[in-house]
Amino acid sequence: MISRLKRNPGYAAVIGLIFICLMAFYAAAHPFYPWTRDDWWQINFMRLPIPTHLEYNPTKILPETVLPLTAYLSVWFVYPLTHDYLGALSLGFAFTLSLFALLYVVSFGWLVRKTLSVKSGLLSFMTVSFTLFHFLVFGRKGDGVSTLCLWGSDYLNNVFNYILPAFANLALSFFILTDRDRKRFSRMSMTGRSLFVLAVYLCINSNIFQSVILMSALFSQSLVYIISERRGLTLRKIMKARSMDLIILAVFLGAAFMEITGSRADSFSGSSLSETLSWFLKAIREQWILFPAISLFLILCSLVLFSLRMKKGEGRGEDRLFIRVLAELSIMTIMTGLCDILICTRVRADYIYGHKVMIGVISCTAVMAMYSAAYLFMNIKALTYVMPLLLYVLIYMTALDDRVYVDYNGKVSETEVREFDEYMIAQYEEADKAGAERFTLVLPENNPVDKAGGNGGNSIANTLYRHGVISRKPEVSIEPE
């Protein structure tokens, strides 16, 4: 993939521009700061990087190591230069999220490039359109404002716990979907193999809502393989051809068993399937306003074009590969949705309402829509004349003033969150200068720090101490203003 970017500097420049735009979005337009008690606790909590029942989340290794590692690296390398603790953290979070989002975007471009004969210009257009698509078509009717960013969530820790694992699992899934004969692993260097094993390990041990994306991709590709190659296939041949898939599946089942028998899962009483489906339909009605219609339209148009090309005898191997990949993506989307519904039934029905849980289904559908659009542009040359116009419309629609990102921090603006954090940190620094072993943290009523149970004041003290902002850990009690 890197070698292809080197051979195509124009596309590499587009990828670089997307990364810069993502950094601008996460670092300047909508930065993340610690807000809740869980945010403050998780940015310093370093868990064991192995699945274990000793942890509240037995297998959430990827988010629960990447988030604190990002915070520590920001404090070690950025904070000394800027002398702005919250700004350093925000910049680090922005860099990590932008990097994982870019990995997801590049993997989509890789899928298009490996399965369709698209030129560099069309590939660049589809990659940019794919990125903008995630910011354009999502909204919420109920409160009169739009929530357009699929790549955000309500709190910092949820972005790392749900969105970031989705990026990783989707990227690895698309990489695997382009390896039809499973021979790429054998052709990898030792470094490549070790990185692939690490990627699989971290994706499986990320978040069970998102690791099912990878399992669904393996299932869909294996099912299409069995159907298309059914003549002469035996169980032994299937197991030999898909031995790597079976190993990954075995690891996933072990991780899934640990997760559903862990202490977090035991804290939920579960829901009925009908209740979960009711919340699922409510999410479609209230949040995914334009998304299903646009996606279905593009997919149907590509299927009509495919049928016409086959009927006229113009179909080539490339067309058959397109329909095969589209079938795999469709099965992958359905399986991911079914798994999410079942998991929410086991845990809590209303979980499925938030896009952070359903991001796998939404993203897979977005990929199908944009993949279908790439097929249309590739075969209908006249459409290429309107590419700049369509791109202009997409950019303009994404940047309209009335499109407000309301999911962050329980609809509290980033400026207010930063002011609140600075107000708290100033009290800790003042108590630290006075050498206080105990002090009372004065906060507004209904503050997010002591809502989730436990002593949020002590969690913040521990984080500030470990990050070098204060020199001792005081015992903290919270008092409302």
C-alpha positions as CSV (number, residue, x, y, z in Angstrom):
1,M,0.0,0.0,0.0
2,I,2.8,2.4,0.9
3,S,4.7,1.6,-2.3
4,R,1.6,2.4,-4.3
5,L,1.3,5.8,-2.6
6,K,5.0,6.4,-3.5
7,R,4.2,5.6,-7.2
8,N,1.2,7.9,-7.2
9,P,2.2,11.2,-5.6
10,G,-1.1,12.8,-6.6
11,Y,-3.2,10.4,-4.6
12,A,-0.6,10.5,-1.7
13,A,-1.2,14.3,-1.7
14,V,-5.0,13.8,-1.4
15,I,-4.4,11.4,1.5
16,G,-2.2,14.0,3.2
17,L,-4.8,16.7,2.7
18,I,-7.5,14.5,4.3
19,F,-5.3,13.9,7.3
20,I,-4.7,17.6,7.7
21,C,-8.4,18.3,7.5
22,L,-9.1,15.6,10.1
23,M,-6.5,17.1,12.4
24,A,-8.1,20.5,11.9
25,F,-11.5,19.0,12.8
26,Y,-10.4,17.1,15.9
27,A,-7.8,19.6,17.1
28,A,-9.4,23.0,16.3
29,A,-13.1,22.8,15.2
30,H,-14.3,20.1,17.7
31,P,-11.5,19.2,20.1
32,F,-11.9,16.6,22.8
33,Y,-11.1,17.3,26.4
34,P,-11.6,15.1,29.5
35,W,-15.1,15.7,30.8
36,T,-16.6,12.9,32.8
37,R,-15.1,10.9,35.7
38,D,-14.5,8.0,33.2
39,D,-12.6,10.3,30.9
40,W,-10.2,11.4,33.6
41,W,-9.8,7.8,34.9
42,Q,-9.1,6.2,31.5
43,I,-6.5,8.7,30.3
44,N,-4.1,7.4,33.0
45,F,-5.3,3.9,33.6
46,M,-2.8,1.4,32.1
47,R,-4.3,-2.1,32.0
48,L,-2.6,-5.4,31.2
49,P,-2.4,-5.8,27.4
50,I,-3.7,-9.4,27.6
51,P,-7.3,-10.6,28.0
52,T,-8.0,-11.2,31.7
53,H,-11.0,-11.4,34.0
54,L,-9.1,-9.2,36.5
55,E,-10.2,-6.2,34.4
56,Y,-13.7,-4.7,34.3
57,N,-13.6,-5.0,30.5
58,P,-11.7,-8.3,30.0
59,T,-10.9,-7.9,26.3
60,K,-11.0,-4.1,25.6
61,I,-7.2,-4.0,25.1
62,L,-7.0,-1.7,22.1
63,P,-8.9,1.3,23.5
64,E,-7.8,0.9,27.0
65,T,-4.1,0.9,26.0
66,V,-4.2,3.4,23.1
67,L,-6.1,6.1,25.1
68,P,-3.8,6.3,28.1
69,L,-0.7,5.9,25.9
70,T,-1.8,8.8,23.8
71,A,-2.3,10.9,26.9
72,Y,1.1,10.0,28.3
73,L,2.9,10.7,25.0
74,S,1.1,14.0,24.8
75,V,2.2,15.0,28.3
76,W,5.8,13.8,27.8
77,F,6.4,15.4,24.4
78,V,3.9,18.1,23.7
79,Y,3.2,19.6,27.2
80,P,6.8,20.7,27.8
81,L,6.8,22.6,24.5
82,T,3.3,24.3,24.8
83,H,3.0,24.5,28.6
84,D,-0.7,23.9,27.9
85,Y,-1.8,20.7,29.6
86,L,-5.3,20.5,28.1
87,G,-4.1,21.7,24.7
88,A,-1.4,19.0,24.7
89,L,-3.9,16.3,25.5
90,S,-6.4,17.5,22.9
91,L,-3.7,17.6,20.2
92,G,-2.6,14.0,21.1
93,F,-6.2,12.8,20.9
94,A,-6.7,14.5,17.6
95,F,-3.6,13.0,16.1
96,T,-4.5,9.4,17.2
97,L,-8.1,9.7,16.0
98,S,-7.1,11.2,12.7
99,L,-4.5,8.5,12.1
100,F,-7.0,5.7,12.7
101,A,-9.7,7.5,10.6
102,L,-7.1,7.9,7.8
103,L,-6.3,4.2,8.0
104,Y,-10.0,3.4,7.5
105,V,-10.2,5.9,4.5
106,V,-7.1,4.5,2.9
107,S,-8.4,0.9,3.3
108,F,-11.5,1.9,1.3
109,G,-9.3,3.3,-1.4
110,W,-7.3,0.1,-1.3
111,L,-10.4,-1.9,-1.8
112,V,-11.6,0.2,-4.7
113,R,-8.1,0.1,-6.3
114,K,-7.6,-3.6,-6.0
115,T,-11.0,-4.7,-7.3
116,L,-12.0,-2.0,-9.8
117,S,-9.9,-0.5,-12.7
118,V,-10.1,3.1,-11.6
119,K,-7.7,5.8,-12.6
120,S,-5.9,8.0,-10.1
121,G,-8.3,11.0,-10.5
122,L,-11.4,8.9,-9.9
123,L,-9.8,7.1,-7.0
124,S,-8.9,10.5,-5.4
125,F,-12.5,11.8,-6.0
126,M,-14.1,8.7,-4.4
127,T,-11.7,8.8,-1.4
128,V,-12.6,12.4,-0.7
129,S,-16.3,11.8,-1.3
130,F,-16.2,8.8,1.0
131,T,-14.7,10.9,3.8
132,L,-17.3,13.7,3.4
133,F,-20.1,11.1,3.3
134,H,-19.6,10.4,7.0
135,F,-20.1,14.0,7.9
136,L,-23.1,14.7,5.6
137,V,-25.9,12.3,5.9
138,F,-26.5,11.8,9.6
139,G,-28.8,13.8,11.7
140,R,-31.2,13.8,14.6
141,K,-34.8,15.1,14.1
142,G,-35.9,15.3,17.7
143,D,-34.1,18.3,19.0
144,G,-34.1,20.5,15.9
145,V,-30.3,20.3,15.1
146,S,-28.2,17.9,13.1
147,T,-25.6,15.5,14.3
148,L,-23.6,14.9,11.3
149,C,-20.3,13.5,12.4
150,L,-20.3,9.7,12.4
151,W,-16.7,9.9,13.7
152,G,-17.5,11.4,17.0
153,S,-19.3,10.3,20.1
154,D,-20.8,11.7,23.3
155,Y,-17.6,11.6,25.5
156,L,-13.8,11.2,25.0
157,N,-13.6,7.7,26.4
158,N,-16.5,6.5,24.2
159,V,-14.7,7.8,21.0
160,F,-11.7,5.6,21.9
161,N,-13.9,2.7,23.1
162,Y,-16.2,2.5,20.1
163,I,-15.2,4.7,17.2
164,L,-11.5,3.9,17.1
165,P,-11.9,0.1,17.3
166,A,-14.4,0.4,14.5
167,F,-11.8,2.2,12.3
168,A,-9.3,-0.6,13.1
169,N,-11.7,-3.5,12.4
170,L,-13.0,-2.0,9.2
171,A,-9.6,-1.3,7.8
172,L,-8.4,-4.8,8.5
173,S,-11.6,-6.3,7.1
174,F,-11.2,-4.4,3.8
175,F,-7.5,-5.5,3.6
176,I,-8.7,-9.1,4.1
177,L,-11.5,-8.8,1.5
178,T,-8.9,-8.1,-1.2
179,D,-6.9,-11.2,-0.3
180,R,-9.2,-13.8,-2.0
181,D,-6.8,-16.8,-2.0
182,R,-5.3,-16.1,1.4
183,K,-1.8,-16.2,-0.1
184,R,-0.8,-12.7,0.8
185,F,0.2,-13.7,4.3
186,S,2.6,-16.3,3.0
187,R,4.2,-13.6,0.7
188,M,4.7,-11.2,3.5
189,S,8.0,-10.5,5.1
190,M,8.6,-11.5,8.7
191,T,7.9,-7.9,9.8
192,G,4.7,-7.8,7.7
193,R,3.5,-11.1,9.3
194,S,4.2,-9.9,12.8
195,L,2.4,-6.7,12.2
196,F,-0.6,-8.6,10.7
197,V,-0.8,-10.8,13.8
198,L,-0.6,-7.7,16.1
199,A,-3.4,-6.1,14.1
200,V,-5.6,-9.2,14.3
201,Y,-4.9,-9.5,18.1
202,L,-5.8,-5.8,18.8
203,C,-8.9,-5.8,16.6
204,I,-10.3,-8.9,18.2
205,N,-9.5,-7.5,21.7
206,S,-10.9,-4.1,21.1
207,N,-14.7,-4.0,21.7
208,I,-17.0,-6.9,21.0
209,F,-19.5,-4.6,19.2
210,Q,-16.7,-3.8,16.7
211,S,-14.7,-7.0,16.6
212,V,-17.8,-8.7,15.1
213,I,-17.1,-6.5,12.0
214,L,-13.9,-8.5,11.3
215,M,-15.7,-11.8,12.0
216,S,-18.5,-10.8,9.6
217,A,-16.0,-10.0,6.9
218,L,-14.4,-13.4,7.3
219,F,-17.8,-15.1,7.3
220,S,-19.0,-13.3,4.2
221,Q,-16.0,-14.0,2.2
222,S,-15.9,-17.6,3.1
223,L,-19.6,-18.0,2.4
224,V,-19.2,-16.4,-1.1
225,Y,-16.1,-18.6,-1.7
226,I,-18.0,-21.8,-0.8
227,I,-21.0,-20.8,-3.1
228,S,-18.8,-19.8,-6.0
229,E,-16.5,-22.8,-5.8
230,R,-19.0,-25.4,-4.6
231,R,-18.2,-27.9,-7.3
232,G,-15.6,-30.3,-6.1
233,L,-15.3,-28.7,-2.7
234,T,-14.9,-30.9,0.4
235,L,-14.7,-30.1,4.0
236,R,-11.0,-30.8,4.0
237,K,-10.4,-28.4,1.1
238,I,-12.4,-25.7,2.7
239,M,-10.6,-26.0,6.0
240,K,-7.2,-25.9,4.2
241,A,-8.2,-22.9,2.1
242,R,-9.6,-21.0,5.1
243,S,-7.3,-22.2,7.9
244,M,-6.2,-18.7,8.8
245,D,-9.9,-17.7,9.1
246,L,-10.6,-20.6,11.4
247,I,-7.6,-19.6,13.6
248,I,-8.9,-16.0,13.8
249,L,-12.4,-17.3,14.6
250,A,-11.1,-19.5,17.4
251,V,-9.3,-16.5,19.0
252,F,-12.4,-14.4,18.6
253,L,-14.6,-17.0,20.3
254,G,-12.2,-17.2,23.2
255,A,-12.2,-13.4,23.6
256,A,-16.0,-13.2,23.2
257,F,-16.5,-15.8,25.9
258,M,-14.3,-13.9,28.3
259,E,-16.2,-10.7,27.6
260,I,-19.7,-12.0,28.0
261,T,-18.7,-13.7,31.3
262,G,-16.8,-10.7,32.6
263,S,-17.8,-8.4,35.4
264,R,-19.1,-5.7,33.1
265,A,-21.5,-8.1,31.3
266,D,-22.7,-9.4,34.7
267,S,-23.7,-5.9,35.7
268,F,-26.4,-5.8,33.0
269,S,-29.7,-7.6,33.2
270,G,-30.3,-7.9,29.5
271,S,-33.4,-7.0,27.4
272,S,-35.9,-8.7,25.1
273,L,-35.3,-9.0,21.4
274,S,-38.4,-7.1,20.6
275,E,-37.3,-4.2,22.8
276,T,-33.9,-4.1,21.0
277,L,-35.5,-4.1,17.6
278,S,-37.8,-1.2,18.7
279,W,-34.7,0.9,19.6
280,F,-33.1,-0.1,16.4
281,L,-36.0,1.1,14.3
282,K,-36.2,4.3,16.4
283,A,-32.5,5.0,15.6
284,I,-33.2,4.6,11.8
285,R,-36.2,7.0,12.0
286,E,-34.5,9.7,14.1
287,Q,-30.8,9.6,13.2
288,W,-30.2,8.1,9.8
289,I,-32.3,10.6,7.8
290,L,-30.8,10.7,4.3
291,F,-28.4,7.8,4.7
292,P,-30.5,4.7,3.8
293,A,-32.1,6.5,0.8
294,I,-28.8,7.7,-0.7
295,S,-27.1,4.4,-0.1
296,L,-29.9,2.3,-1.5
297,F,-30.2,4.5,-4.6
298,L,-26.5,4.2,-5.4
299,I,-26.5,0.4,-4.8
300,L,-29.6,-0.1,-7.0
301,C,-28.2,2.0,-9.8
302,S,-25.0,0.0,-9.8
303,L,-26.9,-3.3,-9.9
304,V,-29.0,-2.1,-12.8
305,L,-25.8,-1.1,-14.7
306,F,-24.3,-4.4,-14.0
307,S,-27.4,-6.2,-15.3
308,L,-27.4,-4.1,-18.5
309,R,-23.7,-4.8,-19.1
310,M,-24.1,-8.5,-18.6
311,K,-27.2,-8.6,-20.9
312,K,-25.4,-6.8,-23.6
313,G,-22.4,-9.1,-23.3
314,E,-20.1,-6.2,-22.1
315,G,-19.5,-7.8,-18.8
316,R,-15.9,-8.6,-17.9
317,G,-14.1,-10.3,-15.1
318,E,-14.0,-6.9,-13.4
319,D,-17.8,-6.7,-13.4
320,R,-18.0,-10.1,-11.8
321,L,-15.5,-9.2,-9.2
322,F,-17.5,-6.0,-8.4
323,I,-20.7,-8.0,-7.8
324,R,-18.8,-10.5,-5.7
325,V,-17.3,-7.9,-3.5
326,L,-20.7,-6.1,-3.2
327,A,-22.2,-9.4,-2.2
328,E,-19.5,-9.9,0.4
329,L,-20.1,-6.4,1.8
330,S,-23.8,-7.0,1.9
331,I,-23.5,-10.2,3.9
332,M,-20.9,-8.5,6.1
333,T,-23.3,-5.6,6.9
334,I,-26.2,-7.9,7.7
335,M,-24.1,-10.2,9.9
336,T,-22.6,-7.2,11.8
337,G,-26.1,-5.8,12.3
338,L,-27.5,-9.1,13.6
339,C,-24.5,-9.5,16.0
340,D,-25.0,-6.0,17.3
341,I,-28.7,-6.7,17.9
342,L,-28.0,-9.9,19.8
343,I,-25.3,-8.3,21.9
344,C,-27.6,-5.4,22.8
345,T,-30.3,-7.9,23.7
346,R,-27.8,-9.6,26.1
347,V,-26.6,-6.2,27.5
348,R,-29.1,-3.4,27.2
349,A,-31.6,-2.6,24.4
350,D,-31.1,1.2,24.2
351,Y,-27.4,0.7,23.5
352,I,-28.3,0.2,19.9
353,Y,-29.7,3.7,19.6
354,G,-26.3,5.3,19.6
355,H,-24.4,5.3,16.4
356,K,-21.2,4.5,18.4
357,V,-22.6,0.9,18.7
358,M,-24.0,0.7,15.1
359,I,-21.0,2.3,13.5
360,G,-20.0,-1.0,11.9
361,V,-23.4,-1.4,10.1
362,I,-23.4,2.3,9.1
363,S,-19.9,2.3,7.8
364,C,-20.3,-0.9,5.9
365,T,-23.4,0.5,4.2
366,A,-21.4,3.7,3.4
367,V,-18.7,1.6,1.9
368,M,-21.3,-0.2,-0.3
369,A,-22.8,3.1,-1.4
370,M,-19.4,4.6,-2.4
371,Y,-18.1,1.4,-3.9
372,S,-21.3,1.3,-6.1
373,A,-20.7,4.9,-7.0
374,A,-17.1,4.1,-8.0
375,Y,-18.5,1.4,-10.3
376,L,-20.9,3.8,-11.9
377,F,-18.3,6.5,-12.5
378,M,-15.9,3.9,-13.9
379,N,-18.4,2.6,-16.5
380,I,-20.4,5.8,-17.3
381,K,-17.7,8.2,-18.6
382,A,-20.1,11.1,-18.8
383,L,-20.4,11.2,-15.0
384,T,-16.7,12.2,-14.7
385,Y,-17.6,15.6,-16.2
386,V,-19.6,16.4,-13.1
387,M,-17.1,15.2,-10.5
388,P,-15.8,18.7,-9.6
389,L,-19.4,19.9,-9.3
390,L,-20.5,17.0,-7.1
391,L,-17.4,17.5,-4.9
392,Y,-18.2,21.2,-4.6
393,V,-21.7,20.4,-3.5
394,L,-20.5,17.8,-1.0
395,I,-18.1,20.2,0.6
396,Y,-20.6,23.0,0.7
397,M,-23.4,20.9,2.2
398,T,-21.0,19.5,4.9
399,A,-20.0,23.1,6.0
400,L,-23.5,24.6,6.3
401,D,-23.8,26.8,9.4
402,D,-26.9,25.0,10.7
403,R,-25.1,21.7,10.9
404,V,-24.2,21.5,14.6
405,Y,-22.3,18.6,16.1
406,V,-24.4,18.0,19.3
407,D,-23.2,14.6,20.4
408,Y,-20.1,15.9,22.2
409,N,-20.0,16.1,26.0
410,G,-23.8,15.9,26.5
411,K,-24.3,18.9,24.3
412,V,-21.9,21.1,26.2
413,S,-19.6,23.1,24.0
414,E,-15.9,22.4,23.8
415,T,-15.1,25.9,25.1
416,E,-17.3,25.3,28.2
417,V,-15.6,21.9,28.8
418,R,-12.2,23.5,28.7
419,E,-13.2,26.3,31.0
420,F,-14.6,23.8,33.5
421,D,-11.4,21.7,33.3
422,E,-9.2,24.7,33.8
423,Y,-11.3,25.8,36.8
424,M,-10.9,22.3,38.4
425,I,-7.2,22.1,37.7
426,A,-6.5,25.5,39.2
427,Q,-7.9,24.3,42.5
428,Y,-5.7,21.2,42.4
429,E,-2.6,23.3,41.6
430,E,-3.5,25.8,44.4
431,A,-3.9,22.9,46.9
432,D,-0.6,21.4,45.7
433,K,1.3,24.7,46.2
434,A,-0.1,24.9,49.7
435,G,1.1,21.3,50.4
436,A,-2.5,20.1,51.3
437,E,-3.0,16.4,51.9
438,R,-6.7,16.9,51.8
439,F,-8.9,19.5,50.2
440,T,-12.4,20.2,49.0
441,L,-13.0,20.5,45.3
442,V,-15.8,23.1,44.7
443,L,-17.8,22.3,41.5
444,P,-21.1,23.4,40.1
445,E,-24.1,21.2,40.8
446,N,-24.9,18.5,38.3
447,N,-21.3,18.4,37.2
448,P,-20.1,15.3,35.2
449,V,-17.2,14.4,37.5
450,D,-19.1,12.7,40.4
451,K,-22.2,11.5,38.5
452,A,-20.9,8.0,37.5
453,G,-20.2,6.7,41.0
454,G,-17.0,6.6,42.9
455,N,-14.9,9.6,43.8
456,G,-14.3,11.6,40.7
457,G,-12.1,14.0,42.6
458,N,-9.6,11.4,43.5
459,S,-9.6,10.1,39.9
460,I,-8.7,13.5,38.6
461,A,-6.0,13.9,41.4
462,N,-4.5,10.6,40.4
463,T,-4.4,11.6,36.7
464,L,-2.9,15.0,37.3
465,Y,-0.3,13.5,39.6
466,R,0.8,10.8,37.1
467,H,0.9,13.4,34.3
468,G,3.2,15.7,36.4
469,V,0.7,18.6,36.8
470,I,0.8,18.3,40.6
471,S,3.5,16.9,42.9
472,R,1.3,14.8,45.3
473,K,-2.0,13.0,45.4
474,P,-4.4,14.7,47.8
475,E,-7.6,13.1,49.3
476,V,-10.4,15.0,47.6
477,S,-14.0,15.6,48.5
478,I,-16.4,17.3,46.2
479,E,-18.7,20.1,47.4
480,P,-21.3,21.8,45.1
481,E,-21.1,25.6,44.7
